[in-house]
Amino acid sequence: MISAKDLGPDFEPVEAPLPRFRHRGLGVEFALVPGGTFEMGYRDLDRAALEALLPIDPPLRAAFERLEREARPVREVTIAPFLVAALPLRVEQVRRVPGYEQAVDTFTRQGALGLARAANMRLPSEAELEWLAREGGRFSFVSNGAQRHRNRLTVAMVGPWGVQKLVAGEWAADDWHDSYAGAPLDGRAWLDGGEGGVSRGALPFGIDQDEHEIALALACHRARGEQTEAHDRGRLPLRLALDLPLR
């Protein structure tokens, strides 16, 4: 089991049911995410899982058509254990990164990559974000673990490792690719693609929420970052990640 001592003097342990560490300088809490292997992407059985929860309407059919283009081919991906921030960065944490004193918590893709480098960390890969959203493949690509409760569709906002789900949409480290064809099988960021970058997740909760948004958004929503409609001019939140030290 990894310890704060293994991570170096910048980290201290946090009292929590699961392994958790605080970066002393940034005040960011990191969760230890176990590794494993899962089928990444949109499978036929994922559609069946969502059809069991919701009636099929035109927006849902359109979402399925998009997923068939962009979230395939399905492939087996192995994720190594890693550390990830339990929440996207907040303004007061951004201000602690050298050179980032401005009061912002959303960034262009290049800004997000630059901030991660300045913090001596990285962004999670798209595969790691899908692993988080689907809780290690426990949940379908599209249903996010949604359940009926008192005739209302609900989904847990925090996963089993103490990490908040992708409720605001956030940056992955990857370049944009129109599908998963040729993507790495080891969970690392997939580069050498389009400049727009990849965002995963969305913000489905609010006054105008509907069940389709709740079911679809957290795991399967995948967009070319600068084309996202969720935030102005392609500015999105980010969360930091770290590889575990070799032991």
Contacts in CASP RR format, 6 or more apart in sequence:
PFRMAT RR
TARGET T0000
AUTHOR 0000-0000-0000
METHOD contacts of the structure
MODEL  1
MISAKDLGPDFEPVEAPLPRFRHRGLGVEFALVPGGTFEMGYRDLDRAAL
EALLPIDPPLRAAFERLEREARPVREVTIAPFLVAALPLRVEQVRRVPGY
EQAVDTFTRQGALGLARAANMRLPSEAELEWLAREGGRFSFVSNGAQRHR
NRLTVAMVGPWGVQKLVAGEWAADDWHDSYAGAPLDGRAWLDGGEGGVSR
GALPFGIDQDEHEIALALACHRARGEQTEAHDRGRLPLRLALDLPLR
1 19 0 8 1.000
2 19 0 8 1.000
2 32 0 8 1.000
2 81 0 8 1.000
2 244 0 8 1.000
2 245 0 8 1.000
2 247 0 8 1.000
3 13 0 8 1.000
4 11 0 8 1.000
4 12 0 8 1.000
4 13 0 8 1.000
4 21 0 8 1.000
6 244 0 8 1.000
6 245 0 8 1.000
6 247 0 8 1.000
7 21 0 8 1.000
7 83 0 8 1.000
7 242 0 8 1.000
7 245 0 8 1.000
9 24 0 8 1.000
10 23 0 8 1.000
10 24 0 8 1.000
10 25 0 8 1.000
11 21 0 8 1.000
11 22 0 8 1.000
11 23 0 8 1.000
11 24 0 8 1.000
11 30 0 8 1.000
12 21 0 8 1.000
12 22 0 8 1.000
12 24 0 8 1.000
13 20 0 8 1.000
13 21 0 8 1.000
13 22 0 8 1.000
14 20 0 8 1.000
14 21 0 8 1.000
14 22 0 8 1.000
14 29 0 8 1.000
16 162 0 8 1.000
18 31 0 8 1.000
18 32 0 8 1.000
18 161 0 8 1.000
18 162 0 8 1.000
19 31 0 8 1.000
19 32 0 8 1.000
20 29 0 8 1.000
20 30 0 8 1.000
20 31 0 8 1.000
20 32 0 8 1.000
20 86 0 8 1.000
20 162 0 8 1.000
21 29 0 8 1.000
21 30 0 8 1.000
21 32 0 8 1.000
21 83 0 8 1.000
22 28 0 8 1.000
22 29 0 8 1.000
22 30 0 8 1.000
23 29 0 8 1.000
23 30 0 8 1.000
25 96 0 8 1.000
26 93 0 8 1.000
26 96 0 8 1.000
26 97 0 8 1.000
26 119 0 8 1.000
26 240 0 8 1.000
27 93 0 8 1.000
27 96 0 8 1.000
28 85 0 8 1.000
28 89 0 8 1.000
28 93 0 8 1.000
28 240 0 8 1.000
29 85 0 8 1.000
29 86 0 8 1.000
29 87 0 8 1.000
30 83 0 8 1.000
30 84 0 8 1.000
30 85 0 8 1.000
30 86 0 8 1.000
30 240 0 8 1.000
30 242 0 8 1.000
31 83 0 8 1.000
31 84 0 8 1.000
31 85 0 8 1.000
31 86 0 8 1.000
31 161 0 8 1.000
31 162 0 8 1.000
31 163 0 8 1.000
32 81 0 8 1.000
32 83 0 8 1.000
32 161 0 8 1.000
33 79 0 8 1.000
33 81 0 8 1.000
33 82 0 8 1.000
33 83 0 8 1.000
33 84 0 8 1.000
33 128 0 8 1.000
33 131 0 8 1.000
33 132 0 8 1.000
33 161 0 8 1.000
33 163 0 8 1.000
34 81 0 8 1.000
34 161 0 8 1.000
35 78 0 8 1.000
35 79 0 8 1.000
35 80 0 8 1.000
35 81 0 8 1.000
35 82 0 8 1.000
35 131 0 8 1.000
36 78 0 8 1.000
36 79 0 8 1.000
36 136 0 8 1.000
37 76 0 8 1.000
37 77 0 8 1.000
37 78 0 8 1.000
37 79 0 8 1.000
38 76 0 8 1.000
38 77 0 8 1.000
38 79 0 8 1.000
38 131 0 8 1.000
38 134 0 8 1.000
38 136 0 8 1.000
38 137 0 8 1.000
39 74 0 8 1.000
39 75 0 8 1.000
39 76 0 8 1.000
39 77 0 8 1.000
39 137 0 8 1.000
40 74 0 8 1.000
40 75 0 8 1.000
40 76 0 8 1.000
40 77 0 8 1.000
40 127 0 8 1.000
40 130 0 8 1.000
40 131 0 8 1.000
40 180 0 8 1.000
40 183 0 8 1.000
41 71 0 8 1.000
41 72 0 8 1.000
41 74 0 8 1.000
41 75 0 8 1.000
41 130 0 8 1.000
41 141 0 8 1.000
41 180 0 8 1.000
42 67 0 8 1.000
42 68 0 8 1.000
42 71 0 8 1.000
42 72 0 8 1.000
42 74 0 8 1.000
42 141 0 8 1.000
42 142 0 8 1.000
42 220 0 8 1.000
43 74 0 8 1.000
43 141 0 8 1.000
45 140 0 8 1.000
46 140 0 8 1.000
46 141 0 8 1.000
46 142 0 8 1.000
46 143 0 8 1.000
46 220 0 8 1.000
47 64 0 8 1.000
47 142 0 8 1.000
49 140 0 8 1.000
49 142 0 8 1.000
49 143 0 8 1.000
50 60 0 8 1.000
50 140 0 8 1.000
50 142 0 8 1.000
50 143 0 8 1.000
50 215 0 8 1.000
50 216 0 8 1.000
53 143 0 8 1.000
53 146 0 8 1.000
53 148 0 8 1.000
53 153 0 8 1.000
53 211 0 8 1.000
53 215 0 8 1.000
54 60 0 8 1.000
54 153 0 8 1.000
54 211 0 8 1.000
54 212 0 8 1.000
54 215 0 8 1.000
57 212 0 8 1.000
59 212 0 8 1.000
60 212 0 8 1.000
60 216 0 8 1.000
63 212 0 8 1.000
63 216 0 8 1.000
63 220 0 8 1.000
67 141 0 8 1.000
67 142 0 8 1.000
67 220 0 8 1.000
69 178 0 8 1.000
69 179 0 8 1.000
70 178 0 8 1.000
70 179 0 8 1.000
70 180 0 8 1.000
70 222 0 8 1.000
71 141 0 8 1.000
71 179 0 8 1.000
71 180 0 8 1.000
71 220 0 8 1.000
71 222 0 8 1.000
72 179 0 8 1.000
72 180 0 8 1.000
72 181 0 8 1.000
73 179 0 8 1.000
73 180 0 8 1.000
73 181 0 8 1.000
74 180 0 8 1.000
75 180 0 8 1.000
75 183 0 8 1.000
75 185 0 8 1.000
76 185 0 8 1.000
77 127 0 8 1.000
77 131 0 8 1.000
77 183 0 8 1.000
77 184 0 8 1.000
77 185 0 8 1.000
77 186 0 8 1.000
77 187 0 8 1.000
78 185 0 8 1.000
78 186 0 8 1.000
78 187 0 8 1.000
79 127 0 8 1.000
79 128 0 8 1.000
79 131 0 8 1.000
79 136 0 8 1.000
79 187 0 8 1.000
80 186 0 8 1.000
80 187 0 8 1.000
80 243 0 8 1.000
80 244 0 8 1.000
81 244 0 8 1.000
82 124 0 8 1.000
82 128 0 8 1.000
82 241 0 8 1.000
82 242 0 8 1.000
82 243 0 8 1.000
82 244 0 8 1.000
83 241 0 8 1.000
83 242 0 8 1.000
83 243 0 8 1.000
83 244 0 8 1.000
84 124 0 8 1.000
84 128 0 8 1.000
84 132 0 8 1.000
84 163 0 8 1.000
84 239 0 8 1.000
84 240 0 8 1.000
84 241 0 8 1.000
84 242 0 8 1.000
85 239 0 8 1.000
85 240 0 8 1.000
85 241 0 8 1.000
86 162 0 8 1.000
86 163 0 8 1.000
86 164 0 8 1.000
87 164 0 8 1.000
87 239 0 8 1.000
88 105 0 8 1.000
88 164 0 8 1.000
88 168 0 8 1.000
88 170 0 8 1.000
88 237 0 8 1.000
88 238 0 8 1.000
88 239 0 8 1.000
89 105 0 8 1.000
89 115 0 8 1.000
89 237 0 8 1.000
89 238 0 8 1.000
89 239 0 8 1.000
89 240 0 8 1.000
90 105 0 8 1.000
91 103 0 8 1.000
91 104 0 8 1.000
91 105 0 8 1.000
94 100 0 8 1.000
94 102 0 8 1.000
94 104 0 8 1.000
94 105 0 8 1.000
94 115 0 8 1.000
95 101 0 8 1.000
95 102 0 8 1.000
95 103 0 8 1.000
97 115 0 8 1.000
97 118 0 8 1.000
97 119 0 8 1.000
98 118 0 8 1.000
99 118 0 8 1.000
100 115 0 8 1.000
100 118 0 8 1.000
105 237 0 8 1.000
106 231 0 8 1.000
106 235 0 8 1.000
106 236 0 8 1.000
106 237 0 8 1.000
107 115 0 8 1.000
107 171 0 8 1.000
107 235 0 8 1.000
107 236 0 8 1.000
107 237 0 8 1.000
107 238 0 8 1.000
108 226 0 8 1.000
108 233 0 8 1.000
108 234 0 8 1.000
108 235 0 8 1.000
109 171 0 8 1.000
109 195 0 8 1.000
109 196 0 8 1.000
109 197 0 8 1.000
109 225 0 8 1.000
109 226 0 8 1.000
109 234 0 8 1.000
109 236 0 8 1.000
112 123 0 8 1.000
112 171 0 8 1.000
112 236 0 8 1.000
112 238 0 8 1.000
113 123 0 8 1.000
113 173 0 8 1.000
115 238 0 8 1.000
116 122 0 8 1.000
116 123 0 8 1.000
116 173 0 8 1.000
116 238 0 8 1.000
116 240 0 8 1.000
119 240 0 8 1.000
121 240 0 8 1.000
121 241 0 8 1.000
121 242 0 8 1.000
122 173 0 8 1.000
122 189 0 8 1.000
122 240 0 8 1.000
122 241 0 8 1.000
122 242 0 8 1.000
122 243 0 8 1.000
123 171 0 8 1.000
123 172 0 8 1.000
123 173 0 8 1.000
123 189 0 8 1.000
123 238 0 8 1.000
123 239 0 8 1.000
123 240 0 8 1.000
123 241 0 8 1.000
124 132 0 8 1.000
124 172 0 8 1.000
124 173 0 8 1.000
124 239 0 8 1.000
124 241 0 8 1.000
125 172 0 8 1.000
125 173 0 8 1.000
125 174 0 8 1.000
125 187 0 8 1.000
125 188 0 8 1.000
125 189 0 8 1.000
125 190 0 8 1.000
126 172 0 8 1.000
126 173 0 8 1.000
126 174 0 8 1.000
126 189 0 8 1.000
126 190 0 8 1.000
126 198 0 8 1.000
126 200 0 8 1.000
126 222 0 8 1.000
127 183 0 8 1.000
127 184 0 8 1.000
127 187 0 8 1.000
127 188 0 8 1.000
128 172 0 8 1.000
128 187 0 8 1.000
128 241 0 8 1.000
129 166 0 8 1.000
129 170 0 8 1.000
129 172 0 8 1.000
129 200 0 8 1.000
129 201 0 8 1.000
130 141 0 8 1.000
130 200 0 8 1.000
130 219 0 8 1.000
131 137 0 8 1.000
132 159 0 8 1.000
132 161 0 8 1.000
132 163 0 8 1.000
132 165 0 8 1.000
132 166 0 8 1.000
133 139 0 8 1.000
133 144 0 8 1.000
133 165 0 8 1.000
133 166 0 8 1.000
133 200 0 8 1.000
133 201 0 8 1.000
133 218 0 8 1.000
133 219 0 8 1.000
134 140 0 8 1.000
134 141 0 8 1.000
134 144 0 8 1.000
134 219 0 8 1.000
135 145 0 8 1.000
135 159 0 8 1.000
135 160 0 8 1.000
138 145 0 8 1.000
138 160 0 8 1.000
139 145 0 8 1.000
139 219 0 8 1.000
140 219 0 8 1.000
141 219 0 8 1.000
141 220 0 8 1.000
142 215 0 8 1.000
142 216 0 8 1.000
142 219 0 8 1.000
142 220 0 8 1.000
143 215 0 8 1.000
143 219 0 8 1.000
144 155 0 8 1.000
144 165 0 8 1.000
144 214 0 8 1.000
144 215 0 8 1.000
144 216 0 8 1.000
144 217 0 8 1.000
144 218 0 8 1.000
144 219 0 8 1.000
145 155 0 8 1.000
145 156 0 8 1.000
146 153 0 8 1.000
146 154 0 8 1.000
146 155 0 8 1.000
146 214 0 8 1.000
146 215 0 8 1.000
147 153 0 8 1.000
147 154 0 8 1.000
147 155 0 8 1.000
148 154 0 8 1.000
153 211 0 8 1.000
153 214 0 8 1.000
153 215 0 8 1.000
154 214 0 8 1.000
155 165 0 8 1.000
155 214 0 8 1.000
155 215 0 8 1.000
155 218 0 8 1.000
156 165 0 8 1.000
157 164 0 8 1.000
157 165 0 8 1.000
157 167 0 8 1.000
158 164 0 8 1.000
158 165 0 8 1.000
159 165 0 8 1.000
165 218 0 8 1.000
166 200 0 8 1.000
166 201 0 8 1.000
166 202 0 8 1.000
166 218 0 8 1.000
166 219 0 8 1.000
166 221 0 8 1.000
167 201 0 8 1.000
167 202 0 8 1.000
167 203 0 8 1.000
167 204 0 8 1.000
167 205 0 8 1.000
167 218 0 8 1.000
168 201 0 8 1.000
168 202 0 8 1.000
168 203 0 8 1.000
168 230 0 8 1.000
168 236 0 8 1.000
168 237 0 8 1.000
169 199 0 8 1.000
169 200 0 8 1.000
169 201 0 8 1.000
169 202 0 8 1.000
169 203 0 8 1.000
169 221 0 8 1.000
169 228 0 8 1.000
169 230 0 8 1.000
169 236 0 8 1.000
169 237 0 8 1.000
170 199 0 8 1.000
170 200 0 8 1.000
170 201 0 8 1.000
170 236 0 8 1.000
170 237 0 8 1.000
170 238 0 8 1.000
170 239 0 8 1.000
171 197 0 8 1.000
171 198 0 8 1.000
171 199 0 8 1.000
171 225 0 8 1.000
171 236 0 8 1.000
171 237 0 8 1.000
171 238 0 8 1.000
172 189 0 8 1.000
172 197 0 8 1.000
172 198 0 8 1.000
172 199 0 8 1.000
172 200 0 8 1.000
173 189 0 8 1.000
174 189 0 8 1.000
174 190 0 8 1.000
174 191 0 8 1.000
174 197 0 8 1.000
174 198 0 8 1.000
175 190 0 8 1.000
175 191 0 8 1.000
175 192 0 8 1.000
175 193 0 8 1.000
175 194 0 8 1.000
175 195 0 8 1.000
175 196 0 8 1.000
175 197 0 8 1.000
175 198 0 8 1.000
176 193 0 8 1.000
176 194 0 8 1.000
176 195 0 8 1.000
176 196 0 8 1.000
176 197 0 8 1.000
176 198 0 8 1.000
176 224 0 8 1.000
176 225 0 8 1.000
177 183 0 8 1.000
177 190 0 8 1.000
177 193 0 8 1.000
177 194 0 8 1.000
177 198 0 8 1.000
182 190 0 8 1.000
183 190 0 8 1.000
184 190 0 8 1.000
196 224 0 8 1.000
196 225 0 8 1.000
196 226 0 8 1.000
196 227 0 8 1.000
197 224 0 8 1.000
197 225 0 8 1.000
197 226 0 8 1.000
198 222 0 8 1.000
198 223 0 8 1.000
198 224 0 8 1.000
198 225 0 8 1.000
199 222 0 8 1.000
199 223 0 8 1.000
199 224 0 8 1.000
199 225 0 8 1.000
199 228 0 8 1.000
199 230 0 8 1.000
199 236 0 8 1.000
200 221 0 8 1.000
200 222 0 8 1.000
201 217 0 8 1.000
201 218 0 8 1.000
201 219 0 8 1.000
201 221 0 8 1.000
201 222 0 8 1.000
202 213 0 8 1.000
202 217 0 8 1.000
202 218 0 8 1.000
202 221 0 8 1.000
202 230 0 8 1.000
203 217 0 8 1.000
203 230 0 8 1.000
204 213 0 8 1.000
204 214 0 8 1.000
204 216 0 8 1.000
204 217 0 8 1.000
204 218 0 8 1.000
205 214 0 8 1.000
223 230 0 8 1.000
225 234 0 8 1.000
225 236 0 8 1.000
226 233 0 8 1.000
226 234 0 8 1.000
227 234 0 8 1.000
228 234 0 8 1.000
228 236 0 8 1.000
230 236 0 8 1.000
END
